[in-house]
């Protein structure tokens, strides 16, 4: 249990820091996308943590509907993006 807890903390830290400071994790860099705030800037660590931790939990709870929502939403935002005020765009 202690090992899974520290893995979970590392996961949250990795995603929150990289997304917050660079707008991209290594995986997002590989596929050429970036997370931005509504002003076209990297979201910052606080907003990224809201997106990655709280928002993705919310997106997952409803039978993954928060992720499926992306396919039908005009701006292609999942519930985690709507909650955090972010969107995923192609990286330049």
N, CA, C and O atoms as CSV, one atom per row, in Angstrom:
chain,resi,resn,atom,element,x,y,z
A,1,UNK,N,N,0.827,-1.202,0.000
A,1,UNK,CA,C,0.000,0.000,0.000
A,1,UNK,C,C,0.867,1.260,0.000
A,1,UNK,O,O,0.549,2.231,-0.686
A,2,UNK,N,N,1.969,1.248,0.772
A,2,UNK,CA,C,2.865,2.392,0.802
A,2,UNK,C,C,3.517,2.629,-0.547
A,2,UNK,O,O,3.727,3.771,-0.955
A,3,UNK,N,N,3.840,1.532,-1.243
A,3,UNK,CA,C,4.453,1.643,-2.565
A,3,UNK,C,C,3.484,2.229,-3.587
A,3,UNK,O,O,3.867,3.072,-4.399
A,4,UNK,N,N,2.224,1.780,-3.545
A,4,UNK,CA,C,1.260,2.318,-4.503
A,4,UNK,C,C,0.934,3.768,-4.192
A,4,UNK,O,O,0.646,4.548,-5.100
A,5,UNK,N,N,0.977,4.136,-2.920
A,5,UNK,CA,C,0.731,5.529,-2.536
A,5,UNK,C,C,1.844,6.430,-3.046
A,5,UNK,O,O,1.574,7.523,-3.545
A,6,UNK,N,N,3.097,5.989,-2.928
A,6,UNK,CA,C,4.191,6.827,-3.410
A,6,UNK,C,C,4.217,6.859,-4.933
A,6,UNK,O,O,4.608,7.872,-5.514
A,7,UNK,N,N,3.809,5.776,-5.597
A,7,UNK,CA,C,3.691,5.779,-7.057
A,7,UNK,C,C,2.634,6.780,-7.498
A,7,UNK,O,O,2.832,7.528,-8.455
A,8,UNK,N,N,1.530,6.784,-6.804
A,8,UNK,CA,C,0.444,7.709,-7.113
A,8,UNK,C,C,0.893,9.159,-6.914
A,8,UNK,O,O,0.540,10.034,-7.706
A,9,UNK,N,N,1.659,9.409,-5.875
A,9,UNK,CA,C,2.168,10.761,-5.625
A,9,UNK,C,C,3.148,11.182,-6.710
A,9,UNK,O,O,3.127,12.329,-7.155
A,10,UNK,N,N,3.999,10.266,-7.134
A,10,UNK,CA,C,4.951,10.574,-8.209
A,10,UNK,C,C,4.218,10.858,-9.514
A,10,UNK,O,O,4.587,11.774,-10.249
A,11,UNK,N,N,3.175,10.073,-9.805
A,11,UNK,CA,C,2.351,10.289,-10.991
A,11,UNK,C,C,1.761,11.693,-10.969
A,11,UNK,O,O,1.871,12.431,-11.949
A,12,UNK,N,N,1.136,12.063,-9.856
A,12,UNK,CA,C,0.510,13.383,-9.755
A,12,UNK,C,C,1.548,14.494,-9.880
A,12,UNK,O,O,1.298,15.501,-10.542
A,13,UNK,N,N,2.694,14.323,-9.260
A,13,UNK,CA,C,3.753,15.326,-9.321
A,13,UNK,C,C,4.293,15.467,-10.747
A,13,UNK,O,O,4.456,16.584,-11.238
A,14,UNK,N,N,4.570,14.347,-11.409
A,14,UNK,CA,C,5.078,14.354,-12.783
A,14,UNK,C,C,4.127,15.101,-13.722
A,14,UNK,O,O,4.534,16.026,-14.423
A,15,UNK,N,N,2.867,14.691,-13.726
A,15,UNK,CA,C,1.898,15.312,-14.630
A,15,UNK,C,C,1.639,16.766,-14.287
A,15,UNK,O,O,1.535,17.603,-15.183
A,16,UNK,N,N,1.535,17.077,-13.016
A,16,UNK,CA,C,1.252,18.454,-12.610
A,16,UNK,C,C,2.416,19.384,-12.944
A,16,UNK,O,O,2.198,20.488,-13.444
A,17,UNK,N,N,3.642,18.955,-12.675
A,17,UNK,CA,C,4.805,19.814,-12.942
A,17,UNK,C,C,5.056,19.988,-14.435
A,17,UNK,O,O,5.188,21.114,-14.916
A,18,UNK,N,N,5.122,18.881,-15.171
A,18,UNK,CA,C,5.418,19.004,-16.601
A,18,UNK,C,C,4.304,19.719,-17.354
A,18,UNK,O,O,4.570,20.585,-18.187
A,19,UNK,N,N,3.069,19.362,-17.065
A,19,UNK,CA,C,1.955,20.031,-17.744
A,19,UNK,C,C,1.887,21.488,-17.327
A,19,UNK,O,O,1.642,22.362,-18.159
A,20,UNK,N,N,2.100,21.758,-16.050
A,20,UNK,CA,C,2.013,23.123,-15.545
A,20,UNK,C,C,3.111,24.039,-16.036
A,20,UNK,O,O,2.856,25.205,-16.336
A,21,UNK,N,N,4.330,23.532,-16.123
A,21,UNK,CA,C,5.471,24.371,-16.485
A,21,UNK,C,C,5.778,24.384,-17.978
A,21,UNK,O,O,6.225,25.399,-18.511
A,22,UNK,N,N,5.540,23.265,-18.653
A,22,UNK,CA,C,5.877,23.151,-20.080
A,22,UNK,C,C,4.654,22.978,-20.972
A,22,UNK,O,O,4.730,23.179,-22.184
A,23,UNK,N,N,3.519,22.602,-20.367
A,23,UNK,CA,C,2.332,22.322,-21.162
A,23,UNK,C,C,2.358,20.939,-21.781
A,23,UNK,O,O,1.424,20.558,-22.487
A,24,UNK,N,N,3.413,20.187,-21.527
A,24,UNK,CA,C,3.580,18.876,-22.157
A,24,UNK,C,C,4.285,17.902,-21.232
A,24,UNK,O,O,5.223,18.259,-20.520
A,25,UNK,N,N,3.812,16.663,-21.259
A,25,UNK,CA,C,4.562,15.555,-20.691
A,25,UNK,C,C,5.382,14.963,-21.836
A,25,UNK,O,O,5.247,15.397,-22.980
A,26,UNK,N,N,6.209,14.001,-21.546
A,26,UNK,CA,C,7.005,13.362,-22.593
A,26,UNK,C,C,6.085,12.745,-23.648
A,26,UNK,O,O,6.378,12.827,-24.841
A,27,UNK,N,N,4.989,12.134,-23.229
A,27,UNK,CA,C,4.041,11.541,-24.174
A,27,UNK,C,C,3.380,12.578,-25.072
A,27,UNK,O,O,3.210,12.352,-26.270
A,28,UNK,N,N,3.009,13.714,-24.492
A,28,UNK,CA,C,2.399,14.778,-25.298
A,28,UNK,C,C,3.418,15.345,-26.286
A,28,UNK,O,O,3.059,15.695,-27.410
A,29,UNK,N,N,4.682,15.437,-25.880
A,29,UNK,CA,C,5.724,15.891,-26.803
A,29,UNK,C,C,5.841,14.933,-27.983
A,29,UNK,O,O,5.984,15.356,-29.129
A,30,UNK,N,N,5.777,13.635,-27.686
A,30,UNK,CA,C,5.930,12.617,-28.733
A,30,UNK,C,C,4.813,12.689,-29.768
A,30,UNK,O,O,5.051,12.446,-30.951
A,31,UNK,N,N,3.593,13.021,-29.335
A,31,UNK,CA,C,2.478,13.089,-30.295
A,31,UNK,C,C,2.208,14.504,-30.783
A,31,UNK,O,O,1.320,14.715,-31.610
A,32,UNK,N,N,2.972,15.483,-30.278
A,32,UNK,CA,C,2.886,16.843,-30.796
A,32,UNK,C,C,1.696,17.650,-30.314
A,32,UNK,O,O,1.132,18.435,-31.076
A,33,UNK,N,N,1.302,17.467,-29.053
A,33,UNK,CA,C,0.213,18.266,-28.490
A,33,UNK,C,C,0.687,18.942,-27.206
A,33,UNK,O,O,1.693,18.556,-26.610
A,34,UNK,N,N,-0.063,19.956,-26.802
A,34,UNK,CA,C,0.294,20.757,-25.635
A,34,UNK,C,C,-0.989,21.186,-24.925
A,34,UNK,O,O,-2.007,21.431,-25.573
A,35,UNK,N,N,-0.944,21.275,-23.607
A,35,UNK,CA,C,-2.069,21.773,-22.813
A,35,UNK,C,C,-1.858,23.271,-22.595
A,35,UNK,O,O,-0.784,23.699,-22.173
A,36,UNK,N,N,-2.888,24.058,-22.887
A,36,UNK,CA,C,-2.807,25.513,-22.737
A,36,UNK,C,C,-3.991,26.003,-21.909
A,36,UNK,O,O,-5.013,25.325,-21.808
A,37,UNK,N,N,-3.841,27.192,-21.314
A,37,UNK,CA,C,-4.978,27.805,-20.632
A,37,UNK,C,C,-5.792,28.612,-21.644
A,37,UNK,O,O,-5.473,28.610,-22.833
A,38,UNK,N,N,-6.830,29.294,-21.191
A,38,UNK,CA,C,-7.707,30.025,-22.116
A,38,UNK,C,C,-7.020,31.226,-22.763
A,38,UNK,O,O,-7.576,31.823,-23.684
A,39,UNK,N,N,-5.825,31.590,-22.301
A,39,UNK,CA,C,-5.077,32.711,-22.873
A,39,UNK,C,C,-3.943,32.244,-23.784
A,39,UNK,O,O,-3.135,33.051,-24.244
A,40,UNK,N,N,-3.888,30.941,-24.042
A,40,UNK,CA,C,-2.854,30.398,-24.920
A,40,UNK,C,C,-1.494,30.248,-24.266
A,40,UNK,O,O,-0.475,30.191,-24.954
A,41,UNK,N,N,-1.471,30.184,-22.941
A,41,UNK,CA,C,-0.224,30.031,-22.192
A,41,UNK,C,C,-0.223,28.682,-21.478
A,41,UNK,O,O,-1.268,28.051,-21.320
A,42,UNK,N,N,0.967,28.245,-21.047
A,42,UNK,CA,C,1.015,27.019,-20.245
A,42,UNK,C,C,0.154,27.254,-19.003
A,42,UNK,O,O,0.082,28.378,-18.507
A,43,UNK,N,N,-0.495,26.214,-18.502
A,43,UNK,CA,C,-1.498,26.430,-17.466
A,43,UNK,C,C,-0.979,26.800,-16.082
A,43,UNK,O,O,-1.749,27.324,-15.277
A,44,UNK,N,N,0.262,26.558,-15.773
A,44,UNK,CA,C,0.757,26.776,-14.417
A,44,UNK,C,C,0.504,25.531,-13.571
A,44,UNK,O,O,-0.400,24.748,-13.864
A,45,UNK,N,N,1.287,25.354,-12.544
A,45,UNK,CA,C,1.248,24.127,-11.750
A,45,UNK,C,C,-0.100,23.942,-11.047
A,45,UNK,O,O,-0.616,22.825,-11.011
A,46,UNK,N,N,-0.675,24.997,-10.493
A,46,UNK,CA,C,-1.953,24.874,-9.788
A,46,UNK,C,C,-3.081,24.427,-10.697
A,46,UNK,O,O,-3.836,23.516,-10.356
A,47,UNK,N,N,-3.200,25.061,-11.848
A,47,UNK,CA,C,-4.248,24.709,-12.815
A,47,UNK,C,C,-3.985,23.304,-13.373
A,47,UNK,O,O,-4.921,22.532,-13.580
A,48,UNK,N,N,-2.723,22.980,-13.614
A,48,UNK,CA,C,-2.384,21.642,-14.114
A,48,UNK,C,C,-2.725,20.575,-13.074
A,48,UNK,O,O,-3.220,19.506,-13.430
A,49,UNK,N,N,-2.469,20.849,-11.801
A,49,UNK,CA,C,-2.815,19.892,-10.742
A,49,UNK,C,C,-4.330,19.713,-10.676
A,49,UNK,O,O,-4.815,18.593,-10.510
A,50,UNK,N,N,-5.070,20.793,-10.804
A,50,UNK,CA,C,-6.529,20.704,-10.829
A,50,UNK,C,C,-6.981,19.818,-11.990
A,50,UNK,O,O,-7.868,18.982,-11.824
A,51,UNK,N,N,-6.376,19.998,-13.158
A,51,UNK,CA,C,-6.722,19.206,-14.345
A,51,UNK,C,C,-6.332,17.742,-14.176
A,51,UNK,O,O,-7.145,16.844,-14.392
A,52,UNK,N,N,-5.087,17.514,-13.791
A,52,UNK,CA,C,-4.531,16.162,-13.765
A,52,UNK,C,C,-5.015,15.316,-12.590
A,52,UNK,O,O,-5.161,14.102,-12.730
A,53,UNK,N,N,-5.260,15.921,-11.457
A,53,UNK,CA,C,-5.632,15.153,-10.262
A,53,UNK,C,C,-7.146,15.155,-10.067
A,53,UNK,O,O,-7.784,14.105,-10.147
A,54,UNK,N,N,-7.713,16.311,-9.814
A,54,UNK,CA,C,-9.151,16.400,-9.541
A,54,UNK,C,C,-9.956,16.160,-10.819
A,54,UNK,O,O,-10.888,15.357,-10.827
A,55,UNK,N,N,-9.598,16.851,-11.886
A,55,UNK,CA,C,-10.360,16.769,-13.127
A,55,UNK,C,C,-10.384,15.378,-13.724
A,55,UNK,O,O,-11.430,14.919,-14.183
A,56,UNK,N,N,-9.254,14.703,-13.727
A,56,UNK,CA,C,-9.236,13.359,-14.310
A,56,UNK,C,C,-9.973,12.358,-13.434
A,56,UNK,O,O,-10.518,11.378,-13.942
A,57,UNK,N,N,-9.997,12.586,-12.137
A,57,UNK,CA,C,-10.816,11.753,-11.259
A,57,UNK,C,C,-12.291,11.935,-11.607
A,57,UNK,O,O,-13.031,10.957,-11.718
A,58,UNK,N,N,-12.712,13.173,-11.778
A,58,UNK,CA,C,-14.097,13.466,-12.155
A,58,UNK,C,C,-14.418,12.847,-13.521
A,58,UNK,O,O,-15.489,12.267,-13.698
A,59,UNK,N,N,-13.509,12.964,-14.473
A,59,UNK,CA,C,-13.729,12.402,-15.812
A,59,UNK,C,C,-13.843,10.880,-15.776
A,59,UNK,O,O,-14.544,10.291,-16.599
A,60,UNK,N,N,-13.166,10.248,-14.839
A,60,UNK,CA,C,-13.145,8.797,-14.727
A,60,UNK,C,C,-14.369,8.258,-13.986
A,60,UNK,O,O,-14.894,7.205,-14.345
A,61,UNK,N,N,-14.818,8.960,-12.974
A,61,UNK,CA,C,-15.901,8.474,-12.118
A,61,UNK,C,C,-17.163,8.138,-12.910
A,61,UNK,O,O,-17.786,7.108,-12.653
A,62,UNK,N,N,-17.539,8.953,-13.833
A,62,UNK,CA,C,-18.764,8.743,-14.610
A,62,UNK,C,C,-18.580,7.772,-15.756
A,62,UNK,O,O,-18.927,8.093,-16.893
A,63,UNK,N,N,-18.043,6.589,-15.486
A,63,UNK,CA,C,-17.833,5.559,-16.518
A,63,UNK,C,C,-17.028,6.081,-17.702
A,63,UNK,O,O,-17.299,5.733,-18.851
A,64,UNK,N,N,-16.061,6.896,-17.417
A,64,UNK,CA,C,-15.158,7.493,-18.413
A,64,UNK,C,C,-15.860,8.482,-19.340
A,64,UNK,O,O,-15.301,8.863,-20.368
A,65,UNK,N,N,-17.068,8.899,-18.993
A,65,UNK,CA,C,-17.797,9.835,-19.836
A,65,UNK,C,C,-17.067,11.160,-20.011
A,65,UNK,O,O,-17.198,11.815,-21.045
A,66,UNK,N,N,-16.300,11.552,-19.002
A,66,UNK,CA,C,-15.548,12.799,-19.104
A,66,UNK,C,C,-14.503,12.770,-20.200
A,66,UNK,O,O,-14.161,13.810,-20.763
A,67,UNK,N,N,-13.991,11.581,-20.509
A,67,UNK,CA,C,-13.033,11.430,-21.606
A,67,UNK,C,C,-13.766,11.245,-22.937
A,67,UNK,O,O,-13.348,11.791,-23.959
A,68,UNK,N,N,-14.849,10.482,-22.926
A,68,UNK,CA,C,-15.637,10.275,-24.148
A,68,UNK,C,C,-16.246,11.585,-24.648
A,68,UNK,O,O,-16.484,11.754,-25.844
A,69,UNK,N,N,-16.491,12.496,-23.729
A,69,UNK,CA,C,-17.063,13.809,-24.053
A,69,UNK,C,C,-16.224,14.529,-25.116
A,69,UNK,O,O,-16.761,15.288,-25.923
A,70,UNK,N,N,-14.932,14.293,-25.114
A,70,UNK,CA,C,-14.008,14.948,-26.047
A,70,UNK,C,C,-14.440,14.715,-27.496
A,70,UNK,O,O,-14.342,15.616,-28.328
A,71,UNK,N,N,-14.910,13.527,-27.790
A,71,UNK,CA,C,-15.294,13.183,-29.164
A,71,UNK,C,C,-16.476,14.010,-29.665
A,71,UNK,O,O,-16.629,14.211,-30.870
A,72,UNK,N,N,-17.308,14.486,-28.746
A,72,UNK,CA,C,-18.531,15.180,-29.142
A,72,UNK,C,C,-18.499,16.682,-28.880
A,72,UNK,O,O,-19.330,17.420,-29.410
A,73,UNK,N,N,-17.560,17.136,-28.077
A,73,UNK,CA,C,-17.505,18.551,-27.706
A,73,UNK,C,C,-16.943,19.391,-28.853
A,73,UNK,O,O,-16.013,18.979,-29.546
A,74,UNK,N,N,-17.519,20.557,-29.033
A,74,UNK,CA,C,-17.081,21.459,-30.106
A,74,UNK,C,C,-15.598,21.807,-29.967
A,74,UNK,O,O,-14.860,21.786,-30.952
A,75,UNK,N,N,-15.165,22.123,-28.756
A,75,UNK,CA,C,-13.761,22.503,-28.536
A,75,UNK,C,C,-12.878,21.325,-28.151
A,75,UNK,O,O,-11.708,21.500,-27.811
A,76,UNK,N,N,-13.449,20.121,-28.208
A,76,UNK,CA,C,-12.702,18.884,-27.907
A,76,UNK,C,C,-12.094,18.898,-26.502
A,76,UNK,O,O,-10.968,18.445,-26.298
A,77,UNK,N,N,-12.843,19.416,-25.550
A,77,UNK,CA,C,-12.399,19.437,-24.152
A,77,UNK,C,C,-13.096,18.331,-23.376
A,77,UNK,O,O,-14.306,18.141,-23.491
A,78,UNK,N,N,-12.314,17.603,-22.580
A,78,UNK,CA,C,-12.895,16.659,-21.640
A,78,UNK,C,C,-13.342,17.412,-20.397
A,78,UNK,O,O,-13.075,18.604,-20.247
A,79,UNK,N,N,-14.023,16.706,-19.514
A,79,UNK,CA,C,-14.484,17.351,-18.283
A,79,UNK,C,C,-13.317,17.906,-17.482
A,79,UNK,O,O,-13.443,18.951,-16.845
A,80,UNK,N,N,-12.168,17.208,-17.508
A,80,UNK,CA,C,-10.987,17.675,-16.773
A,80,UNK,C,C,-10.488,19.002,-17.344
A,80,UNK,O,O,-10.017,19.855,-16.591
A,81,UNK,N,N,-10.583,19.190,-18.661
A,81,UNK,CA,C,-10.199,20.462,-19.275
A,81,UNK,C,C,-11.196,21.564,-18.930
A,81,UNK,O,O,-10.806,22.687,-18.611
A,82,UNK,N,N,-12.475,21.239,-18.995
A,82,UNK,CA,C,-13.498,22.236,-18.663
A,82,UNK,C,C,-13.345,22.711,-17.216
A,82,UNK,O,O,-13.435,23.907,-16.937
A,83,UNK,N,N,-13.115,21.776,-16.306
A,83,UNK,CA,C,-12.944,22.103,-14.897
A,83,UNK,C,C,-11.742,23.025,-14.672
A,83,UNK,O,O,-11.814,23.961,-13.875
A,84,UNK,N,N,-10.649,22.760,-15.370
A,84,UNK,CA,C,-9.407,23.515,-15.160
A,84,UNK,C,C,-9.266,24.723,-16.083
A,84,UNK,O,O,-8.340,25.515,-15.909
A,85,UNK,N,N,-10.155,24.885,-17.054
A,85,UNK,CA,C,-10.029,26.004,-17.991
A,85,UNK,C,C,-8.859,25.805,-18.943
A,85,UNK,O,O,-8.143,26.753,-19.265
A,86,UNK,N,N,-8.668,24.562,-19.395
A,86,UNK,CA,C,-7.565,24.249,-20.312
A,86,UNK,C,C,-8.107,23.614,-21.574
A,86,UNK,O,O,-9.277,23.237,-21.650
A,87,UNK,N,N,-7.230,23.503,-22.569
A,87,UNK,CA,C,-7.546,22.736,-23.770
A,87,UNK,C,C,-6.241,22.179,-24.326
A,87,UNK,O,O,-5.158,22.680,-24.024
A,88,UNK,N,N,-6.359,21.153,-25.131
A,88,UNK,CA,C,-5.200,20.527,-25.750
A,88,UNK,C,C,-5.133,21.013,-27.193
A,88,UNK,O,O,-6.117,20.947,-27.930
A,89,UNK,N,N,-3.961,21.499,-27.585
A,89,UNK,CA,C,-3.763,22.035,-28.936
A,89,UNK,C,C,-2.538,21.366,-29.562
A,89,UNK,O,O,-1.711,20.774,-28.869
A,90,UNK,N,N,-2.444,21.473,-30.868
A,90,UNK,CA,C,-1.232,20.960,-31.551
A,90,UNK,C,C,-0.053,21.858,-31.172
A,90,UNK,O,O,-0.166,23.083,-31.164
A,91,UNK,N,N,1.070,21.227,-30.861
A,91,UNK,CA,C,2.274,21.976,-30.509
A,91,UNK,C,C,2.915,22.538,-31.777
A,91,UNK,O,O,2.841,21.930,-32.845
A,92,UNK,N,N,3.530,23.678,-31.646
A,92,UNK,CA,C,4.201,24.288,-32.818
A,92,UNK,C,C,5.649,23.924,-32.842
A,92,UNK,O,O,6.374,24.340,-33.746
